[in-house]
Amino acid sequence: MTIETDVFNKFDLGTDGPSALELMSTIREFESRLPGYSEAGLIRGSTHPSVGMEAVAVGVSRALRDSDSVASNHRGHAHCLAKGADPGRTLAEILGRRDGYCGGKGGSMHIGVKELGILGTNGIVGAGIGLATGAALAAQAQGADNVAVAYFGDGATNQGVLSEAFNLAAIWNLPVVFVCENNHFAQSATLEEMVAQPDLHRRGEAYGLPSVDVDGMDVEAVSNAAAEAVHRARSGLGPTFIVADTYRYLGHMAGDTEIYRTVDQVEQWKGRDPINRLAEKLLTSNVLDQAQLDAIAATAVSAVDGAESFAKSSPYPDVSSAFTQVSEDIR
């Protein structure tokens, strides 16, 4: 459905395309290296790459301000980077190093950046839904025009907190945007196996939320849907539910056997690759030439090289820091 609002900031290929391509390319390079770090023993525990899903994070973040809040999930590095997190400090956190955003104590699944409104990635499925709804309530109570975004996967739609958050957001008219990254697998179970009604947008409609399906492999489509939803929320018109159809190229986590899907299926989705699609559009529209596209790809590699060097050179936190940053005096 189309969400009716006043004019919002639509994606402009010439202005927004190159920057979106650069950010998606950097995230792709960053996420692609994570399994290698895990195999090398640099990451304690597991990590969940989002290779292939970059268009959702970048498309949504384009509509946001630093003061807006985002609550993420276990596959949340891209959301942090798209919101403006520094790749070096993000990777340092993933590697458990002192110069990470949480001093190395949050790791891959618990990265928070207060100054950027990043409420945290989260290892509890669906937990960010309630956090973002609470942040939206706080913004409303304070009279601010800030917006909150909740990122979650298709598996989290079966968590009870989603229904509770939908209902509260609708009756209280909260400035929150619910973004479901439907990558079609809740770890290894398909959406069709786990829900009786796979048209997820209907869940939002049942609670009175304007709900929309969007091609999550098209950054322009995601950006326009998010800009409209954020504008609606910021204008006091309440919540929106966006279901982004996307796909992860790598396993659920580093070391995943991936026995639940076929190579052919993965290759079919790669044919819709968001980076390649945007690059082709920029090329055929004469916004960028091949040399400029190559330069963007090289810049992404260089940026992640720098992040890796920074993170690996950062020391591990001292044991004396174990009980710092666990609470904040808000008096």
RODO-2510 file (C-alpha; in nm, 4 decimals, decimal comma):
residues 331
     n   res          X          Y          Z
     1     m     0,0000     0,0000     0,0000
     2     t     0,1056     0,3626    -0,0419
     3     i     0,1494     0,5639     0,2745
     4     e    -0,0163     0,9022     0,2344
     5     t     0,1940     1,1905     0,3729
     6     d     0,3221     1,5278     0,2684
     7     v     0,6304     1,5543     0,0476
     8     f     0,9257     1,3491     0,1696
     9     n     1,2877     1,3304     0,0594
    10     k     1,2953     1,0807    -0,2256
    11     f     1,6117     0,8993    -0,3333
    12     d     1,7942     1,0880    -0,6071
    13     l     2,0167     0,8641    -0,8192
    14     g     2,2640     1,1387    -0,9030
    15     t     2,2972     1,2765    -0,5497
    16     d     2,2337     0,9728    -0,3319
    17     g     2,3411     0,6892    -0,5605
    18     p     2,7205     0,7244    -0,5361
    19     s     2,7207     0,7648    -0,1576
    20     a     2,4832     0,4697    -0,1154
    21     l     2,7057     0,2575    -0,3374
    22     e     3,0151     0,3523    -0,1383
    23     l     2,8512     0,2719     0,1945
    24     m     2,7050    -0,0591     0,0734
    25     s     3,0432    -0,1563    -0,0727
    26     t     3,2189    -0,0796     0,2558
    27     i     2,9645    -0,2824     0,4527
    28     r     2,9959    -0,5721     0,2050
    29     e     3,3747    -0,5751     0,2418
    30     f     3,3494    -0,5477     0,6202
    31     e     3,0947    -0,8271     0,6582
    32     s     3,2684    -1,0570     0,4079
    33     r     3,5789    -1,0693     0,6256
    34     l     3,4032    -1,1702     0,9478
    35     p     3,3966    -1,5477     0,8868
    36     g     3,7730    -1,5375     0,8333
    37     y     3,8260    -1,3585     1,1630
    38     s     3,6099    -1,6193     1,3334
    39     e     3,8041    -1,9076     1,1777
    40     a     4,1294    -1,7438     1,2869
    41     g     4,0084    -1,7299     1,6459
    42     l     3,9942    -1,3503     1,6531
    43     i     3,6231    -1,3473     1,7371
    44     r     3,5172    -1,5155     2,0576
    45     g     3,1817    -1,6804     2,0142
    46     s     2,9997    -1,6532     1,6848
    47     t     2,9200    -1,3757     1,4414
    48     h     2,6369    -1,3288     1,1938
    49     p     2,7308    -1,1604     0,8620
    50     s     2,4706    -0,9761     0,6564
    51     v     2,6374    -1,0065     0,3145
    52     g     2,3667    -0,9469     0,0539
    53     m     2,1399    -0,7455     0,2848
    54     e     2,3213    -0,4110     0,2660
    55     a     2,0459    -0,2229     0,0851
    56     v     1,8108    -0,2406     0,3828
    57     a     2,0466    -0,0834     0,6354
    58     v     2,1704     0,1835     0,3953
    59     g     1,8267     0,2617     0,2549
    60     v     1,6694     0,3055     0,5977
    61     s     1,9589     0,5007     0,7494
    62     r     1,9511     0,7576     0,4722
    63     a     1,6254     0,8903     0,6209
    64     l     1,7586     0,9146     0,9758
    65     r     1,9340     1,1772     1,1877
    66     d     2,2042     1,1132     1,4473
    67     s     1,9435     1,1897     1,7147
    68     d     1,7096     0,9180     1,5851
    69     s     1,7318     0,5782     1,7542
    70     v     1,7837     0,2328     1,6065
    71     a     1,7540    -0,0989     1,7870
    72     s     1,9088    -0,3914     1,6059
    73     n     1,9511    -0,7667     1,6329
    74     h     2,2208    -1,0358     1,6226
    75     r     2,2877    -0,9517     1,2546
    76     g     2,3372    -0,5849     1,3220
    77     h     2,6822    -0,4633     1,2188
    78     a     2,5443    -0,3228     0,8922
    79     h     2,2813    -0,1240     1,0817
    80     c     2,5546     0,0302     1,2969
    81     l     2,7825     0,1143     1,0045
    82     a     2,4961     0,2569     0,7993
    83     k     2,3953     0,4776     1,0945
    84     g     2,7464     0,6247     1,0989
    85     a     2,9521     0,3987     1,3244
    86     d     3,3254     0,3992     1,2576
    87     p     3,4371     0,0697     1,0959
    88     g     3,7545     0,0542     1,3052
    89     r     3,5798     0,0938     1,6386
    90     t     3,3005    -0,1399     1,5275
    91     l     3,5469    -0,4126     1,4328
    92     a     3,7459    -0,3539     1,7509
    93     e     3,4279    -0,4225     1,9459
    94     i     3,3567    -0,7385     1,7472
    95     l     3,7100    -0,8583     1,8217
    96     g     3,6668    -0,7780     2,1902
    97     r     3,9274    -0,5016     2,1982
    98     r     3,9590    -0,2028     2,4286
    99     d     3,9038     0,0584     2,1555
   100     g     3,5662    -0,0846     2,0571
   101     y     3,2528     0,1173     2,1198
   102     c     3,1776    -0,0795     2,4372
   103     g     3,5371    -0,1327     2,5404
   104     g     3,5354    -0,4798     2,3907
   105     k     3,2722    -0,6061     2,6320
   106     g     2,9742    -0,6085     2,3953
   107     g     3,1252    -0,8072     2,1133
   108     s     2,9501    -0,8886     1,7883
   109     m     2,5953    -0,9038     1,9221
   110     h     2,5901    -0,6179     2,1739
   111     i     2,7265    -0,3034     2,0117
   112     g     2,5805     0,0249     2,1346
   113     v     2,6755     0,3775     2,0306
   114     k     2,4943     0,6368     2,2392
   115     e     2,6047     0,9408     2,0395
   116     l     2,4639     0,7891     1,7205
   117     g     2,1378     0,6697     1,8724
   118     i     2,2366     0,3048     1,8323
   119     l     2,0552     0,1393     2,1233
   120     g     2,2433    -0,1821     2,0596
   121     t     2,2630    -0,4930     1,8526
   122     n     2,0998    -0,7731     2,0480
   123     g     2,1405    -1,1477     2,0835
   124     i     1,7823    -1,1922     2,2058
   125     v     1,5538    -1,2441     1,9076
   126     g     1,3015    -0,9622     1,8882
   127     a     1,4354    -0,7705     2,1882
   128     g     1,5077    -0,4573     1,9856
   129     i     1,1394    -0,4251     1,8986
   130     g     1,0482    -0,3262     2,2530
   131     l     1,3559    -0,1055     2,2917
   132     a     1,2756     0,0980     1,9811
   133     t     0,9114     0,1322     2,0827
   134     g     1,0256     0,2597     2,4215
   135     a     1,2626     0,5079     2,2578
   136     a     0,9744     0,6346     2,0438
   137     l     0,7599     0,6777     2,3543
   138     a     1,0428     0,8722     2,5207
   139     a     1,0772     1,1025     2,2188
   140     q     0,7044     1,1653     2,2192
   141     a     0,6987     1,2366     2,5943
   142     q     0,9898     1,4789     2,5602
   143     g     0,8263     1,6645     2,2742
   144     a     1,1157     1,5824     2,0417
   145     d     1,0641     1,5011     1,6755
   146     n     1,3017     1,2056     1,6878
   147     v     1,2115     0,8729     1,5307
   148     a     1,3018     0,5187     1,6386
   149     v     1,3622     0,2215     1,4096
   150     a     1,3359    -0,1443     1,5098
   151     y     1,5223    -0,3922     1,2887
   152     f     1,4286    -0,7594     1,3137
   153     g     1,4123    -1,0696     1,0981
   154     d     1,1255    -1,2849     0,9787
   155     g     1,1900    -1,5265     1,2646
   156     a     1,1258    -1,2517     1,5193
   157     t     0,7766    -1,1898     1,3842
   158     n     0,6645    -1,4866     1,5925
   159     q     0,7790    -1,3233     1,9143
   160     g     0,4938    -1,1908     2,1263
   161     v     0,6668    -0,8562     2,1757
   162     l     0,5931    -0,7652     1,8139
   163     s     0,2168    -0,7825     1,8644
   164     e     0,2440    -0,5891     2,1895
   165     a     0,4629    -0,3212     2,0286
   166     f     0,2376    -0,2907     1,7233
   167     n    -0,0649    -0,2365     1,9436
   168     l     0,0974     0,0173     2,1765
   169     a     0,2589     0,2062     1,8889
   170     a    -0,0746     0,2260     1,7093
   171     i    -0,2915     0,3354     2,0023
   172     w    -0,0301     0,5842     2,1283
   173     n     0,0600     0,7058     1,7780
   174     l     0,4317     0,6543     1,8426
   175     p     0,7057     0,7735     1,6025
   176     v     0,8492     0,4292     1,5329
   177     v     0,9268     0,2431     1,2113
   178     f     0,9288    -0,1362     1,2303
   179     v     1,1617    -0,2875     0,9687
   180     c     1,1446    -0,6620     0,9080
   181     e     1,4407    -0,7928     0,7094
   182     n     1,2720    -1,0974     0,5606
   183     n     1,5694    -1,3057     0,4510
   184     h     1,3440    -1,6155     0,4385
   185     f     1,5252    -1,8170     0,7048
   186     a     1,4944    -1,8129     1,0831
   187     q     1,8405    -1,9659     1,1216
   188     s     1,7566    -2,2786     0,9171
   189     a     1,3747    -2,2832     0,9117
   190     t     1,1953    -2,1263     0,6166
   191     l     0,9284    -1,8645     0,6654
   192     e     0,6714    -2,0920     0,5024
   193     e     0,7469    -2,3665     0,7551
   194     m     0,7068    -2,1399     1,0548
   195     v     0,4055    -1,9187     0,9821
   196     a     0,0574    -1,9930     0,8512
   197     q     0,0336    -1,6530     0,6777
   198     p     0,3627    -1,5658     0,5031
   199     d     0,2355    -1,2226     0,3916
   200     l     0,3961    -1,0546     0,6905
   201     h     0,2671    -0,7059     0,6154
   202     r    -0,0794    -0,8286     0,7140
   203     r     0,0361    -0,8470     1,0732
   204     g     0,0887    -0,4742     1,0799
   205     e    -0,2400    -0,4086     0,9062
   206     a    -0,4204    -0,6130     1,1727
   207     y    -0,3090    -0,3567     1,4300
   208     g    -0,3887    -0,0551     1,2163
   209     l    -0,0342     0,0188     1,1011
   210     p     0,0296     0,1322     0,7454
   211     s     0,2280    -0,1664     0,6156
   212     v     0,4289    -0,2013     0,2984
   213     d     0,6339    -0,4666     0,1167
   214     v     0,9541    -0,3459    -0,0457
   215     d     1,2300    -0,5018    -0,2559
   216     g     1,5080    -0,5251     0,0008
   217     m     1,7647    -0,5839    -0,2728
   218     d     1,6996    -0,2362    -0,4175
   219     v     1,8440     0,0461    -0,2091
   220     e     1,6383     0,3072    -0,3920
   221     a     1,3119     0,1265    -0,3168
   222     v     1,4066     0,0788     0,0493
   223     s     1,5186     0,4397     0,0801
   224     n     1,1937     0,5767    -0,0567
   225     a     0,9791     0,3545     0,1631
   226     a     1,1854     0,4430     0,4709
   227     a     1,1885     0,8157     0,3945
   228     e     0,8116     0,8164     0,3660
   229     a     0,7685     0,6179     0,6884
   230     v     1,0170     0,8353     0,8814
   231     h     0,8540     1,1522     0,7512
   232     r     0,5185     1,0183     0,8599
   233     a     0,6477     0,9383     1,2089
   234     r     0,8293     1,2694     1,2439
   235     s     0,5139     1,4527     1,1417
   236     g     0,3182     1,2970     1,4269
   237     l     0,1263     1,0495     1,2120
   238     g     0,2449     0,7386     1,3942
   239     p     0,4124     0,4063     1,3164
   240     t     0,4737     0,2168     0,9946
   241     f     0,5655    -0,1458     0,9245
   242     i     0,8094    -0,2139     0,6389
   243     v     0,8753    -0,5700     0,5213
   244     a     1,1952    -0,5794     0,3137
   245     d     1,2404    -0,8891     0,0979
   246     t     1,6107    -0,9723     0,1138
   247     y     1,8587    -1,2587     0,1435
   248     r     2,1847    -1,3415     0,3177
   249     y     2,4478    -1,4990     0,0947
   250     l     2,6471    -1,6511     0,3803
   251     g     2,5324    -1,8876     0,6523
   252     h     2,3307    -1,7882     0,9547
   253     m     2,6579    -1,7683     1,1466
   254     a     3,0246    -1,8346     1,0890
   255     g     3,0677    -2,2098     1,0459
   256     d     2,7075    -2,2749     0,9409
   257     t     2,6810    -2,5968     0,7355
   258     e     2,3978    -2,4461     0,5273
   259     i     2,2457    -2,7891     0,4652
   260     y     1,8989    -2,6336     0,4685
   261     r     1,9342    -2,4552     0,1320
   262     t     2,0781    -2,5164    -0,2131
   263     v     2,3641    -2,3504    -0,3964
   264     d     2,1244    -2,2766    -0,6840
   265     q     1,8973    -2,0784    -0,4535
   266     v     2,1859    -1,8662    -0,3291
   267     e     2,3056    -1,8018    -0,6835
   268     q     1,9568    -1,6971    -0,7933
   269     w     1,9466    -1,4358    -0,5193
   270     k     2,2939    -1,3141    -0,6118
   271     g     2,1436    -1,2293    -0,9488
   272     r     1,9542    -0,9539    -0,7649
   273     d     2,2627    -0,8272    -0,5841
   274     p     2,1933    -0,4757    -0,4472
   275     i     2,5438    -0,3442    -0,5101
   276     n     2,5603    -0,4692    -0,8661
   277     r     2,2105    -0,3387    -0,9394
   278     l     2,2905     0,0102    -0,8159
   279     a     2,6290     0,0155    -0,9903
   280     e     2,4659    -0,0850    -1,3189
   281     k     2,2003     0,1828    -1,2808
   282     l     2,4625     0,4492    -1,2084
   283     l     2,6633     0,3362    -1,5093
   284     t     2,3765     0,3221    -1,7593
   285     s     2,2417     0,6570    -1,6335
   286     n     2,5841     0,8170    -1,6878
   287     v     2,6067     0,9227    -1,3241
   288     l     2,9368     0,7374    -1,2848
   289     d     3,1763     0,5737    -1,5291
   290     q     3,3557     0,2422    -1,4843
   291     a     3,6701     0,4065    -1,3490
   292     q     3,4664     0,5757    -1,0773
   293     l     3,2920     0,2498    -0,9906
   294     d     3,6289     0,0804    -0,9626
   295     a     3,7533     0,3618    -0,7387
   296     i     3,4557     0,3174    -0,5047
   297     a     3,5273    -0,0550    -0,4793
   298     a     3,8946     0,0147    -0,4057
   299     t     3,8033     0,2758    -0,1442
   300     a     3,5856     0,0214     0,0347
   301     v     3,8722    -0,2283     0,0507
   302     s     4,1071     0,0410     0,1769
   303     a     3,8597     0,1541     0,4439
   304     v     3,8214    -0,1975     0,5800
   305     d     4,1963    -0,2558     0,5599
   306     g     4,2350     0,0464     0,7863
   307     a     3,9610    -0,0763     1,0190
   308     e     4,1266    -0,4169     1,0438
   309     s     4,4665    -0,2660     1,1207
   310     f     4,3136    -0,0437     1,3902
   311     a     4,1155    -0,3250     1,5494
   312     k     4,3944    -0,5796     1,5512
   313     s     4,6372    -0,3309     1,7059
   314     s     4,3946    -0,2417     1,9845
   315     p     4,4745    -0,4216     2,3123
   316     y     4,2328    -0,6425     2,4978
   317     p     4,0567    -0,4675     2,7866
   318     d     4,2073    -0,4945     3,1315
   319     v     4,0194    -0,7029     3,3852
   320     s     3,9777    -0,3884     3,5961
   321     s     3,7248    -0,2591     3,3387
   322     a     3,4859    -0,5504     3,3908
   323     f     3,2473    -0,3496     3,6071
   324     t     3,2634    -0,0165     3,4256
   325     q     2,9971     0,0986     3,1757
   326     v     2,7379    -0,1315     3,3305
   327     s     2,5126     0,1527     3,4440
   328     e     2,4861     0,5282     3,4144
   329     d     2,4154     0,7904     3,6767
   330     i     2,1305     0,9873     3,5182
   331     r     2,0715     1,2219     3,8102
***
